[in-house]
Amino acid sequence: MPHIAVKDFKEFETPKRVGDFEFLWFAKPLKRAKETLVAVKKGNESFLLEIHKKGEKYIIKSDKITRISPLYVVKEALKTFCDEAKCQVLYDNLSTIKPSHAAKAKDYLKDIEFFINSFPKDKEVWIEVGFGSARHLLYQAQHNPDKLFIGIEIHKPSIEQALKQIALKKLDNVLLIDYDARLFLEFVPSNIVGKIFVHFPVPWNKKPHRRVISKGFIKESERVLKKGGTLELRTDSKAYFDYSLELFLDQKQVDLKVLKNIPNPVSSKYEDRWVRLGKDIYDIKMISSVISQELDTSYPFEFESVEFSTHLVDSFESTPRVYEDFFIHFEKLYQIDESKLLLELSFGSFDRPEHKYILIDKEGARYFPKKPVASGANIKAHKKIEELLNE
Ligand SMILES: C[S@@+](CC[C@H](N)C(=O)[O-])C[C@H]1O[C@@H](n2cnc3c(N)ncnc32)[C@H](O)[C@@H]1O
């Protein structure tokens, strides 16, 4: 991560435009916070820099919640800030951040906002959940150039590896996302997916709530699949197979195909290992037979009745609040000026919490810099946040 260590710096008047960057405001720690934040805007994107006092020096770096890519922009912002704040620089790692690598990776690696705002719909979509070594994903993409492949992974080294392979093979029909597949499906439009592959998912024998296959996942898969499309589970775990089959059969009406030890055109690293060990391989294929309702991702995430009051500061409480299927945690509070606050919070689903800031002033309240994604858990949490900020 790009950072600069400085002996000292001077705050300056905001807002201030310097070259491509506009420095909007400084936010000072008020409750449970230690660092000072600086809001920066470049084009349409805003993000925060964080100034952390460490012994005799300050470390200035990008804030994790609002971090933007490519990192090159953060590096430029840090340099510009330091020039303006007359930083007495001790050391930095900025020379290690190069523009070209980041730009290349960005073409294939997309964030959730990309899919929410402009989900590609010009080709039939095939999805692979937890692609691991990406052997299967890349084989399918090469052999089906008329389909768009979306690979979902949470293991960063696997993503890095796959990005290199995609560039090497010059594939133009693969996009990757670093996201929990169980939540990703919530943002996929209805009836556009031809296949969803879930190959050798982690069985999570001791933590079943972490399994990819669940009642909710099957329901969302059915919604995003086009009529005749398939959700394909392949596993070496008899226990996972039994667990999944029971869930599939829990549906009122379902078209299933079950296979045992039928080879695939390409086998993954895991499959090779299990076959060598003489293990059985099971497939369950669910064929969608419905046309589902269109998805609505346009929830506004606006606050109708929240505005600045000193009561917000006095009543600030940072204990997490846990509800049936979501939570809210007010984490830190910052002061921008005498009637403007910045609240740092996390909320939403337990598996994939949303981390955000809310700006609160006399005119009202709004998420900074972007609204949350419109998942069911986030919508419920948002309504509760509005209630809590009004108490
Ligand atoms: C056992 S590996 C199998 C990899 C690959 N499918 C294969 O057959 O070789 C399971 C993969 O799923 C990924 N994974 C686990 N949970 C996930 C989730 N909720 N969303 C996306 N990927 C997940 C893991 O990071 C891991 O790479």
The ligand as an SDF file (V2000), in Angstrom:
LIG
                    3D

 27 29  0  0  0  0  0  0  0  0999 V2000
  -11.4760  -26.2590   -2.6810 C   0  0  0  0  0  0  0  0  0  0  0  0
  -11.2180  -24.8650   -3.6930 S   0  0  0  0  0  0  0  0  0  0  0  0
  -11.7210  -25.4110   -5.3050 C   0  0  0  0  0  0  0  0  0  0  0  0
  -11.1700  -24.5560   -6.3970 C   0  0  0  0  0  0  0  0  0  0  0  0
  -11.6130  -24.9320   -7.8320 C   0  0  0  0  0  0  0  0  0  0  0  0
  -13.0400  -24.7980   -8.0280 N   0  0  0  0  0  0  0  0  0  0  0  0
  -11.1610  -26.3270   -8.1890 C   0  0  0  0  0  0  0  0  0  0  0  0
  -12.0150  -27.1600   -8.4740 O   0  0  0  0  0  0  0  0  0  0  0  0
   -9.9450  -26.5520   -8.1870 O   0  0  0  0  0  0  0  0  0  0  0  0
  -12.5650  -23.8010   -3.2180 C   0  0  0  0  0  0  0  0  0  0  0  0
  -12.3780  -22.3680   -3.6830 C   0  0  0  0  0  0  0  0  0  0  0  0
  -13.5690  -21.6240   -3.3850 O   0  0  0  0  0  0  0  0  0  0  0  0
  -13.1960  -20.3390   -2.9070 C   0  0  0  0  0  0  0  0  0  0  0  0
  -14.3170  -19.8670   -2.0840 N   0  0  0  0  0  0  0  0  0  0  0  0
  -14.7050  -20.3420   -0.8640 C   0  0  0  0  0  0  0  0  0  0  0  0
  -15.7990  -19.6830   -0.4350 N   0  0  0  0  0  0  0  0  0  0  0  0
  -16.1200  -18.7660   -1.4010 C   0  0  0  0  0  0  0  0  0  0  0  0
  -17.1370  -17.7900   -1.5300 C   0  0  0  0  0  0  0  0  0  0  0  0
  -18.0530  -17.6340   -0.5680 N   0  0  0  0  0  0  0  0  0  0  0  0
  -17.1720  -17.0260   -2.6340 N   0  0  0  0  0  0  0  0  0  0  0  0
  -16.2220  -17.1820   -3.6120 C   0  0  0  0  0  0  0  0  0  0  0  0
  -15.2300  -18.0920   -3.5380 N   0  0  0  0  0  0  0  0  0  0  0  0
  -15.1820  -18.8870   -2.4580 C   0  0  0  0  0  0  0  0  0  0  0  0
  -11.9230  -20.5860   -2.1300 C   0  0  0  0  0  0  0  0  0  0  0  0
  -11.1360  -19.4170   -2.0200 O   0  0  0  0  0  0  0  0  0  0  0  0
  -11.2420  -21.6590   -2.9780 C   0  0  0  0  0  0  0  0  0  0  0  0
  -10.3870  -21.1040   -3.9490 O   0  0  0  0  0  0  0  0  0  0  0  0
  1  2  1  0
  2  3  1  0
  2 10  1  0
  3  4  1  0
  4  5  1  0
  5  6  1  0
  5  7  1  0
  7  8  2  0
  7  9  1  0
 10 11  1  0
 11 12  1  0
 11 26  1  0
 12 13  1  0
 13 14  1  0
 13 24  1  0
 14 15  1  0
 14 23  1  0
 15 16  2  0
 16 17  1  0
 17 18  1  0
 17 23  2  0
 18 19  1  0
 18 20  2  0
 20 21  1  0
 21 22  2  0
 22 23  1  0
 24 25  1  0
 24 26  1  0
 26 27  1  0
M  CHG  2   2   1   9  -1
M  END
$$$$
